[in-house]
Amino acid sequence: MDRNQGRGKADGDDDLYGEFSPTLSLGWLSGVDLQRGALKDVSLAGTYEFGGGTNATNILTGVSFAWDVPGTTYFNSTFYYVNNSEIADDLQMTLTWGAPFEVGASRFLFDGYIDYSTSASDHDAEFHFNPQLKLDLGHYRGRPGVLYAGIEYSYWHNKYGLSDSVMDTESAVSALVKFHF
Protein backbone atom coordinates (compact mmCIF):
# COMPACT_ATOMS: atom_id res chain seq x y z
CA MET A 1 0.00 0.00 0.00
CA ASP A 2 1.18 3.50 -0.80
CA ARG A 3 -0.09 6.65 0.88
CA ASN A 4 0.38 9.98 -0.83
CA GLN A 5 -0.07 13.13 1.21
CA GLY A 6 -0.25 16.20 -1.02
CA ARG A 7 1.92 19.23 -0.29
CA GLY A 8 2.09 22.72 -1.76
CA LYS A 9 -0.39 23.08 -4.65
CA ALA A 10 -1.59 19.53 -3.99
CA ASP A 11 -2.23 20.15 -0.26
CA GLY A 12 -5.25 18.12 0.77
CA ASP A 13 -5.03 15.82 -2.26
CA ASP A 14 -4.26 12.78 -0.15
CA ASP A 15 -4.85 9.32 -1.51
CA LEU A 16 -4.23 5.68 -0.72
CA TYR A 17 -3.29 3.06 -3.33
CA GLY A 18 -3.00 -0.66 -2.70
CA GLU A 19 -2.57 -4.03 -4.35
CA PHE A 20 -3.38 -7.57 -3.25
CA SER A 21 -1.79 -10.30 -5.41
CA PRO A 22 -2.52 -13.92 -4.46
CA THR A 23 -1.40 -16.93 -6.49
CA LEU A 24 -2.57 -20.53 -6.35
CA SER A 25 -0.02 -23.19 -7.30
CA LEU A 26 -1.52 -25.72 -9.71
CA GLY A 27 1.19 -28.20 -8.69
CA TRP A 28 0.16 -27.91 -5.04
CA LEU A 29 -3.56 -27.93 -5.87
CA SER A 30 -3.38 -31.02 -8.10
CA GLY A 31 -0.66 -32.87 -6.21
CA VAL A 32 1.20 -33.27 -9.51
CA ASP A 33 4.83 -32.18 -9.89
CA LEU A 34 4.72 -29.67 -12.76
CA GLN A 35 8.49 -29.13 -12.87
CA ARG A 36 9.84 -29.61 -16.41
CA GLY A 37 13.34 -28.39 -17.26
CA ALA A 38 13.64 -24.76 -16.13
CA LEU A 39 9.90 -24.58 -15.34
CA LYS A 40 9.32 -25.06 -11.59
CA ASP A 41 5.56 -24.52 -11.28
CA VAL A 42 2.43 -23.00 -12.84
CA SER A 43 -0.04 -20.93 -10.81
CA LEU A 44 -3.33 -19.14 -11.21
CA ALA A 45 -2.66 -15.48 -10.49
CA GLY A 46 -4.74 -12.48 -9.60
CA THR A 47 -4.24 -8.92 -8.51
CA TYR A 48 -6.70 -6.44 -7.06
CA GLU A 49 -5.57 -2.80 -7.43
CA PHE A 50 -7.52 -0.07 -5.66
CA GLY A 51 -7.41 3.62 -4.88
CA GLY A 52 -4.96 6.20 -6.05
CA GLY A 53 -5.78 9.66 -7.29
CA THR A 54 -8.58 8.40 -9.55
CA ASN A 55 -9.96 5.79 -7.13
CA ALA A 56 -9.57 3.21 -9.90
CA THR A 57 -10.32 -0.45 -9.28
CA ASN A 58 -8.52 -2.92 -11.54
CA ILE A 59 -8.86 -6.70 -11.42
CA LEU A 60 -6.11 -8.74 -13.05
CA THR A 61 -6.53 -12.48 -13.69
CA GLY A 62 -4.10 -14.81 -15.35
CA VAL A 63 -1.44 -17.47 -15.17
CA SER A 64 2.05 -17.36 -13.66
CA PHE A 65 5.11 -19.46 -14.41
CA ALA A 66 7.86 -19.98 -11.81
CA TRP A 67 11.29 -20.52 -13.36
CA ASP A 68 14.53 -22.04 -12.06
CA VAL A 69 17.03 -19.27 -12.89
CA PRO A 70 20.55 -19.68 -11.45
CA GLY A 71 21.45 -17.05 -8.84
CA THR A 72 17.83 -16.24 -7.98
CA THR A 73 15.55 -17.47 -5.22
CA TYR A 74 12.60 -16.73 -7.49
CA PHE A 75 11.95 -15.64 -11.06
CA ASN A 76 8.34 -15.49 -12.29
CA SER A 77 6.56 -14.47 -15.47
CA THR A 78 2.87 -13.67 -15.18
CA PHE A 79 0.38 -12.94 -17.94
CA TYR A 80 -2.83 -11.11 -17.04
CA TYR A 81 -6.09 -10.00 -18.56
CA VAL A 82 -6.80 -6.63 -16.91
CA ASN A 83 -10.36 -5.48 -16.20
CA ASN A 84 -9.89 -1.73 -15.67
CA SER A 85 -12.59 0.42 -14.06
CA GLU A 86 -11.52 3.75 -15.58
CA ILE A 87 -10.05 2.81 -18.98
CA ALA A 88 -10.50 0.08 -21.59
CA ASP A 89 -9.36 -3.41 -20.59
CA ASP A 90 -5.91 -4.56 -21.68
CA LEU A 91 -3.26 -7.24 -21.19
CA GLN A 92 -0.25 -7.12 -18.87
CA MET A 93 2.96 -9.10 -18.54
CA THR A 94 4.83 -8.96 -15.23
CA LEU A 95 8.30 -10.32 -14.50
CA THR A 96 9.46 -10.57 -10.86
CA TRP A 97 12.80 -11.69 -9.48
CA GLY A 98 14.86 -11.94 -6.32
CA ALA A 99 18.62 -12.52 -6.33
CA PRO A 100 20.42 -12.59 -2.97
CA PHE A 101 24.18 -12.15 -2.82
CA GLU A 102 26.93 -11.54 -0.28
CA VAL A 103 29.84 -9.10 -0.15
CA GLY A 104 32.09 -10.03 2.76
CA ALA A 105 29.90 -10.40 5.86
CA SER A 106 27.06 -8.34 4.34
CA ARG A 107 24.00 -9.82 2.68
CA PHE A 108 22.11 -8.05 -0.10
CA LEU A 109 18.99 -8.65 -2.14
CA PHE A 110 18.54 -7.44 -5.71
CA ASP A 111 14.86 -7.82 -6.59
CA GLY A 112 12.11 -6.07 -8.44
CA TYR A 113 9.64 -6.23 -11.28
CA ILE A 114 8.94 -5.23 -14.85
CA ASP A 115 5.38 -4.54 -16.03
CA TYR A 116 4.35 -4.15 -19.65
CA SER A 117 0.72 -3.28 -20.43
CA THR A 118 -0.72 -3.29 -23.92
CA SER A 119 -2.52 -0.40 -25.55
CA ALA A 120 -6.29 -0.27 -25.94
CA SER A 121 -8.79 2.03 -27.61
CA ASP A 122 -8.30 4.86 -25.09
CA HIS A 123 -4.68 4.46 -23.92
CA ASP A 124 -1.25 3.55 -25.17
CA ALA A 125 1.07 0.75 -24.05
CA GLU A 126 3.21 1.37 -20.98
CA PHE A 127 6.43 -0.05 -19.52
CA HIS A 128 7.47 0.06 -15.85
CA PHE A 129 10.90 -1.14 -14.59
CA ASN A 130 11.34 -1.13 -10.81
CA PRO A 131 14.50 -2.77 -9.38
CA GLN A 132 15.54 -2.56 -5.72
CA LEU A 133 18.93 -3.09 -4.10
CA LYS A 134 18.68 -3.73 -0.36
CA LEU A 135 21.05 -4.51 2.50
CA ASP A 136 19.76 -7.22 4.86
CA LEU A 137 20.02 -5.40 8.21
CA GLY A 138 18.25 -8.24 10.03
CA HIS A 139 21.20 -10.52 9.20
CA TYR A 140 23.39 -8.55 11.64
CA ARG A 141 20.93 -9.26 14.50
CA GLY A 142 20.46 -12.96 13.73
CA ARG A 143 17.14 -12.39 11.94
CA PRO A 144 17.92 -12.53 8.20
CA GLY A 145 15.21 -11.46 5.80
CA VAL A 146 13.29 -9.38 8.35
CA LEU A 147 14.64 -5.83 7.95
CA TYR A 148 16.09 -4.32 4.78
CA ALA A 149 17.29 -0.84 3.80
CA GLY A 150 18.26 0.24 0.32
CA ILE A 151 17.34 2.09 -2.83
CA GLU A 152 14.72 1.69 -5.52
CA TYR A 153 14.72 2.99 -9.07
CA SER A 154 11.46 3.53 -10.94
CA TYR A 155 11.45 4.01 -14.69
CA TRP A 156 7.96 4.25 -16.12
CA HIS A 157 7.61 4.97 -19.84
CA ASN A 158 4.24 6.31 -20.87
CA LYS A 159 2.92 6.33 -17.32
CA TYR A 160 -0.76 5.31 -17.20
CA GLY A 161 -0.70 5.07 -21.01
CA LEU A 162 -1.59 8.76 -21.33
CA SER A 163 1.14 9.78 -23.81
CA ASP A 164 1.17 13.39 -22.71
CA SER A 165 3.82 15.78 -21.50
CA VAL A 166 2.66 15.56 -17.87
CA MET A 167 2.77 11.80 -17.39
CA ASP A 168 4.91 10.48 -20.23
CA THR A 169 7.99 9.25 -18.37
CA GLU A 170 8.85 8.83 -14.71
CA SER A 171 12.44 8.35 -13.60
CA ALA A 172 12.90 8.42 -9.84
CA VAL A 173 15.26 7.07 -7.19
CA SER A 174 13.90 6.45 -3.68
CA ALA A 175 15.33 5.32 -0.37
CA LEU A 176 13.42 2.49 1.25
CA VAL A 177 13.14 0.49 4.44
CA LYS A 178 11.24 -2.82 4.40
CA PHE A 179 10.13 -4.77 7.44
CA HIS A 180 8.81 -8.32 6.90
CA PHE A 181 6.67 -9.86 9.63
C-alpha positions as YAML, in Angstrom:
chain: A
units: angstrom
residues:
- id: 1
  name: MET
  ca: [0.00, 0.00, 0.00]
- id: 2
  name: ASP
  ca: [1.18, 3.50, -0.80]
- id: 3
  name: ARG
  ca: [-0.09, 6.65, 0.88]
- id: 4
  name: ASN
  ca: [0.38, 9.98, -0.83]
- id: 5
  name: GLN
  ca: [-0.07, 13.13, 1.21]
- id: 6
  name: GLY
  ca: [-0.25, 16.20, -1.02]
- id: 7
  name: ARG
  ca: [1.92, 19.23, -0.29]
- id: 8
  name: GLY
  ca: [2.09, 22.72, -1.76]
- id: 9
  name: LYS
  ca: [-0.39, 23.08, -4.65]
- id: 10
  name: ALA
  ca: [-1.59, 19.53, -3.99]
- id: 11
  name: ASP
  ca: [-2.23, 20.15, -0.26]
- id: 12
  name: GLY
  ca: [-5.25, 18.12, 0.77]
- id: 13
  name: ASP
  ca: [-5.03, 15.82, -2.26]
- id: 14
  name: ASP
  ca: [-4.26, 12.78, -0.15]
- id: 15
  name: ASP
  ca: [-4.85, 9.32, -1.51]
- id: 16
  name: LEU
  ca: [-4.23, 5.68, -0.72]
- id: 17
  name: TYR
  ca: [-3.29, 3.06, -3.33]
- id: 18
  name: GLY
  ca: [-3.00, -0.66, -2.70]
- id: 19
  name: GLU
  ca: [-2.57, -4.03, -4.35]
- id: 20
  name: PHE
  ca: [-3.38, -7.57, -3.25]
- id: 21
  name: SER
  ca: [-1.79, -10.30, -5.41]
- id: 22
  name: PRO
  ca: [-2.52, -13.92, -4.46]
- id: 23
  name: THR
  ca: [-1.40, -16.93, -6.49]
- id: 24
  name: LEU
  ca: [-2.57, -20.53, -6.35]
- id: 25
  name: SER
  ca: [-0.02, -23.19, -7.30]
- id: 26
  name: LEU
  ca: [-1.52, -25.72, -9.71]
- id: 27
  name: GLY
  ca: [1.19, -28.20, -8.69]
- id: 28
  name: TRP
  ca: [0.16, -27.91, -5.04]
- id: 29
  name: LEU
  ca: [-3.56, -27.93, -5.87]
- id: 30
  name: SER
  ca: [-3.38, -31.02, -8.10]
- id: 31
  name: GLY
  ca: [-0.66, -32.87, -6.21]
- id: 32
  name: VAL
  ca: [1.20, -33.27, -9.51]
- id: 33
  name: ASP
  ca: [4.83, -32.18, -9.89]
- id: 34
  name: LEU
  ca: [4.72, -29.67, -12.76]
- id: 35
  name: GLN
  ca: [8.49, -29.13, -12.87]
- id: 36
  name: ARG
  ca: [9.84, -29.61, -16.41]
- id: 37
  name: GLY
  ca: [13.34, -28.39, -17.26]
- id: 38
  name: ALA
  ca: [13.64, -24.76, -16.13]
- id: 39
  name: LEU
  ca: [9.90, -24.58, -15.34]
- id: 40
  name: LYS
  ca: [9.32, -25.06, -11.59]
- id: 41
  name: ASP
  ca: [5.56, -24.52, -11.28]
- id: 42
  name: VAL
  ca: [2.43, -23.00, -12.84]
- id: 43
  name: SER
  ca: [-0.04, -20.93, -10.81]
- id: 44
  name: LEU
  ca: [-3.33, -19.14, -11.21]
- id: 45
  name: ALA
  ca: [-2.66, -15.48, -10.49]
- id: 46
  name: GLY
  ca: [-4.74, -12.48, -9.60]
- id: 47
  name: THR
  ca: [-4.24, -8.92, -8.51]
- id: 48
  name: TYR
  ca: [-6.70, -6.44, -7.06]
- id: 49
  name: GLU
  ca: [-5.57, -2.80, -7.43]
- id: 50
  name: PHE
  ca: [-7.52, -0.07, -5.66]
- id: 51
  name: GLY
  ca: [-7.41, 3.62, -4.88]
- id: 52
  name: GLY
  ca: [-4.96, 6.20, -6.05]
- id: 53
  name: GLY
  ca: [-5.78, 9.66, -7.29]
- id: 54
  name: THR
  ca: [-8.58, 8.40, -9.55]
- id: 55
  name: ASN
  ca: [-9.96, 5.79, -7.13]
- id: 56
  name: ALA
  ca: [-9.57, 3.21, -9.90]
- id: 57
  name: THR
  ca: [-10.32, -0.45, -9.28]
- id: 58
  name: ASN
  ca: [-8.52, -2.92, -11.54]
- id: 59
  name: ILE
  ca: [-8.86, -6.70, -11.42]
- id: 60
  name: LEU
  ca: [-6.11, -8.74, -13.05]
- id: 61
  name: THR
  ca: [-6.53, -12.48, -13.69]
- id: 62
  name: GLY
  ca: [-4.10, -14.81, -15.35]
- id: 63
  name: VAL
  ca: [-1.44, -17.47, -15.17]
- id: 64
  name: SER
  ca: [2.05, -17.36, -13.66]
- id: 65
  name: PHE
  ca: [5.11, -19.46, -14.41]
- id: 66
  name: ALA
  ca: [7.86, -19.98, -11.81]
- id: 67
  name: TRP
  ca: [11.29, -20.52, -13.36]
- id: 68
  name: ASP
  ca: [14.53, -22.04, -12.06]
- id: 69
  name: VAL
  ca: [17.03, -19.27, -12.89]
- id: 70
  name: PRO
  ca: [20.55, -19.68, -11.45]
- id: 71
  name: GLY
  ca: [21.45, -17.05, -8.84]
- id: 72
  name: THR
  ca: [17.83, -16.24, -7.98]
- id: 73
  name: THR
  ca: [15.55, -17.47, -5.22]
- id: 74
  name: TYR
  ca: [12.60, -16.73, -7.49]
- id: 75
  name: PHE
  ca: [11.95, -15.64, -11.06]
- id: 76
  name: ASN
  ca: [8.34, -15.49, -12.29]
- id: 77
  name: SER
  ca: [6.56, -14.47, -15.47]
- id: 78
  name: THR
  ca: [2.87, -13.67, -15.18]
- id: 79
  name: PHE
  ca: [0.38, -12.94, -17.94]
- id: 80
  name: TYR
  ca: [-2.83, -11.11, -17.04]
- id: 81
  name: TYR
  ca: [-6.09, -10.00, -18.56]
- id: 82
  name: VAL
  ca: [-6.80, -6.63, -16.91]
- id: 83
  name: ASN
  ca: [-10.36, -5.48, -16.20]
- id: 84
  name: ASN
  ca: [-9.89, -1.73, -15.67]
- id: 85
  name: SER
  ca: [-12.59, 0.42, -14.06]
- id: 86
  name: GLU
  ca: [-11.52, 3.75, -15.58]
- id: 87
  name: ILE
  ca: [-10.05, 2.81, -18.98]
- id: 88
  name: ALA
  ca: [-10.50, 0.08, -21.59]
- id: 89
  name: ASP
  ca: [-9.36, -3.41, -20.59]
- id: 90
  name: ASP
  ca: [-5.91, -4.56, -21.68]
- id: 91
  name: LEU
  ca: [-3.26, -7.24, -21.19]
- id: 92
  name: GLN
  ca: [-0.25, -7.12, -18.87]
- id: 93
  name: MET
  ca: [2.96, -9.10, -18.54]
- id: 94
  name: THR
  ca: [4.83, -8.96, -15.23]
- id: 95
  name: LEU
  ca: [8.30, -10.32, -14.50]
- id: 96
  name: THR
  ca: [9.46, -10.57, -10.86]
- id: 97
  name: TRP
  ca: [12.80, -11.69, -9.48]
- id: 98
  name: GLY
  ca: [14.86, -11.94, -6.32]
- id: 99
  name: ALA
  ca: [18.62, -12.52, -6.33]
- id: 100
  name: PRO
  ca: [20.42, -12.59, -2.97]
- id: 101
  name: PHE
  ca: [24.18, -12.15, -2.82]
- id: 102
  name: GLU
  ca: [26.93, -11.54, -0.28]
- id: 103
  name: VAL
  ca: [29.84, -9.10, -0.15]
- id: 104
  name: GLY
  ca: [32.09, -10.03, 2.76]
- id: 105
  name: ALA
  ca: [29.90, -10.40, 5.86]
- id: 106
  name: SER
  ca: [27.06, -8.34, 4.34]
- id: 107
  name: ARG
  ca: [24.00, -9.82, 2.68]
- id: 108
  name: PHE
  ca: [22.11, -8.05, -0.10]
- id: 109
  name: LEU
  ca: [18.99, -8.65, -2.14]
- id: 110
  name: PHE
  ca: [18.54, -7.44, -5.71]
- id: 111
  name: ASP
  ca: [14.86, -7.82, -6.59]
- id: 112
  name: GLY
  ca: [12.11, -6.07, -8.44]
- id: 113
  name: TYR
  ca: [9.64, -6.23, -11.28]
- id: 114
  name: ILE
  ca: [8.94, -5.23, -14.85]
- id: 115
  name: ASP
  ca: [5.38, -4.54, -16.03]
- id: 116
  name: TYR
  ca: [4.35, -4.15, -19.65]
- id: 117
  name: SER
  ca: [0.72, -3.28, -20.43]
- id: 118
  name: THR
  ca: [-0.72, -3.29, -23.92]
- id: 119
  name: SER
  ca: [-2.52, -0.40, -25.55]
- id: 120
  name: ALA
  ca: [-6.29, -0.27, -25.94]
- id: 121
  name: SER
  ca: [-8.79, 2.03, -27.61]
- id: 122
  name: ASP
  ca: [-8.30, 4.86, -25.09]
- id: 123
  name: HIS
  ca: [-4.68, 4.46, -23.92]
- id: 124
  name: ASP
  ca: [-1.25, 3.55, -25.17]
- id: 125
  name: ALA
  ca: [1.07, 0.75, -24.05]
- id: 126
  name: GLU
  ca: [3.21, 1.37, -20.98]
- id: 127
  name: PHE
  ca: [6.43, -0.05, -19.52]
- id: 128
  name: HIS
  ca: [7.47, 0.06, -15.85]
- id: 129
  name: PHE
  ca: [10.90, -1.14, -14.59]
- id: 130
  name: ASN
  ca: [11.34, -1.13, -10.81]
- id: 131
  name: PRO
  ca: [14.50, -2.77, -9.38]
- id: 132
  name: GLN
  ca: [15.54, -2.56, -5.72]
- id: 133
  name: LEU
  ca: [18.93, -3.09, -4.10]
- id: 134
  name: LYS
  ca: [18.68, -3.73, -0.36]
- id: 135
  name: LEU
  ca: [21.05, -4.51, 2.50]
- id: 136
  name: ASP
  ca: [19.76, -7.22, 4.86]
- id: 137
  name: LEU
  ca: [20.02, -5.40, 8.21]
- id: 138
  name: GLY
  ca: [18.25, -8.24, 10.03]
- id: 139
  name: HIS
  ca: [21.20, -10.52, 9.20]
- id: 140
  name: TYR
  ca: [23.39, -8.55, 11.64]
- id: 141
  name: ARG
  ca: [20.93, -9.26, 14.50]
- id: 142
  name: GLY
  ca: [20.46, -12.96, 13.73]
- id: 143
  name: ARG
  ca: [17.14, -12.39, 11.94]
- id: 144
  name: PRO
  ca: [17.92, -12.53, 8.20]
- id: 145
  name: GLY
  ca: [15.21, -11.46, 5.80]
- id: 146
  name: VAL
  ca: [13.29, -9.38, 8.35]
- id: 147
  name: LEU
  ca: [14.64, -5.83, 7.95]
- id: 148
  name: TYR
  ca: [16.09, -4.32, 4.78]
- id: 149
  name: ALA
  ca: [17.29, -0.84, 3.80]
- id: 150
  name: GLY
  ca: [18.26, 0.24, 0.32]
- id: 151
  name: ILE
  ca: [17.34, 2.09, -2.83]
- id: 152
  name: GLU
  ca: [14.72, 1.69, -5.52]
- id: 153
  name: TYR
  ca: [14.72, 2.99, -9.07]
- id: 154
  name: SER
  ca: [11.46, 3.53, -10.94]
- id: 155
  name: TYR
  ca: [11.45, 4.01, -14.69]
- id: 156
  name: TRP
  ca: [7.96, 4.25, -16.12]
- id: 157
  name: HIS
  ca: [7.61, 4.97, -19.84]
- id: 158
  name: ASN
  ca: [4.24, 6.31, -20.87]
- id: 159
  name: LYS
  ca: [2.92, 6.33, -17.32]
- id: 160
  name: TYR
  ca: [-0.76, 5.31, -17.20]
- id: 161
  name: GLY
  ca: [-0.70, 5.07, -21.01]
- id: 162
  name: LEU
  ca: [-1.59, 8.76, -21.33]
- id: 163
  name: SER
  ca: [1.14, 9.78, -23.81]
- id: 164
  name: ASP
  ca: [1.17, 13.39, -22.71]
- id: 165
  name: SER
  ca: [3.82, 15.78, -21.50]
- id: 166
  name: VAL
  ca: [2.66, 15.56, -17.87]
- id: 167
  name: MET
  ca: [2.77, 11.80, -17.39]
- id: 168
  name: ASP
  ca: [4.91, 10.48, -20.23]
- id: 169
  name: THR
  ca: [7.99, 9.25, -18.37]
- id: 170
  name: GLU
  ca: [8.85, 8.83, -14.71]
- id: 171
  name: SER
  ca: [12.44, 8.35, -13.60]
- id: 172
  name: ALA
  ca: [12.90, 8.42, -9.84]
- id: 173
  name: VAL
  ca: [15.26, 7.07, -7.19]
- id: 174
  name: SER
  ca: [13.90, 6.45, -3.68]
- id: 175
  name: ALA
  ca: [15.33, 5.32, -0.37]
- id: 176
  name: LEU
  ca: [13.42, 2.49, 1.25]
- id: 177
  name: VAL
  ca: [13.14, 0.49, 4.44]
- id: 178
  name: LYS
  ca: [11.24, -2.82, 4.40]
- id: 179
  name: PHE
  ca: [10.13, -4.77, 7.44]
- id: 180
  name: HIS
  ca: [8.81, -8.32, 6.90]
- id: 181
  name: PHE
  ca: [6.67, -9.86, 9.63]
...
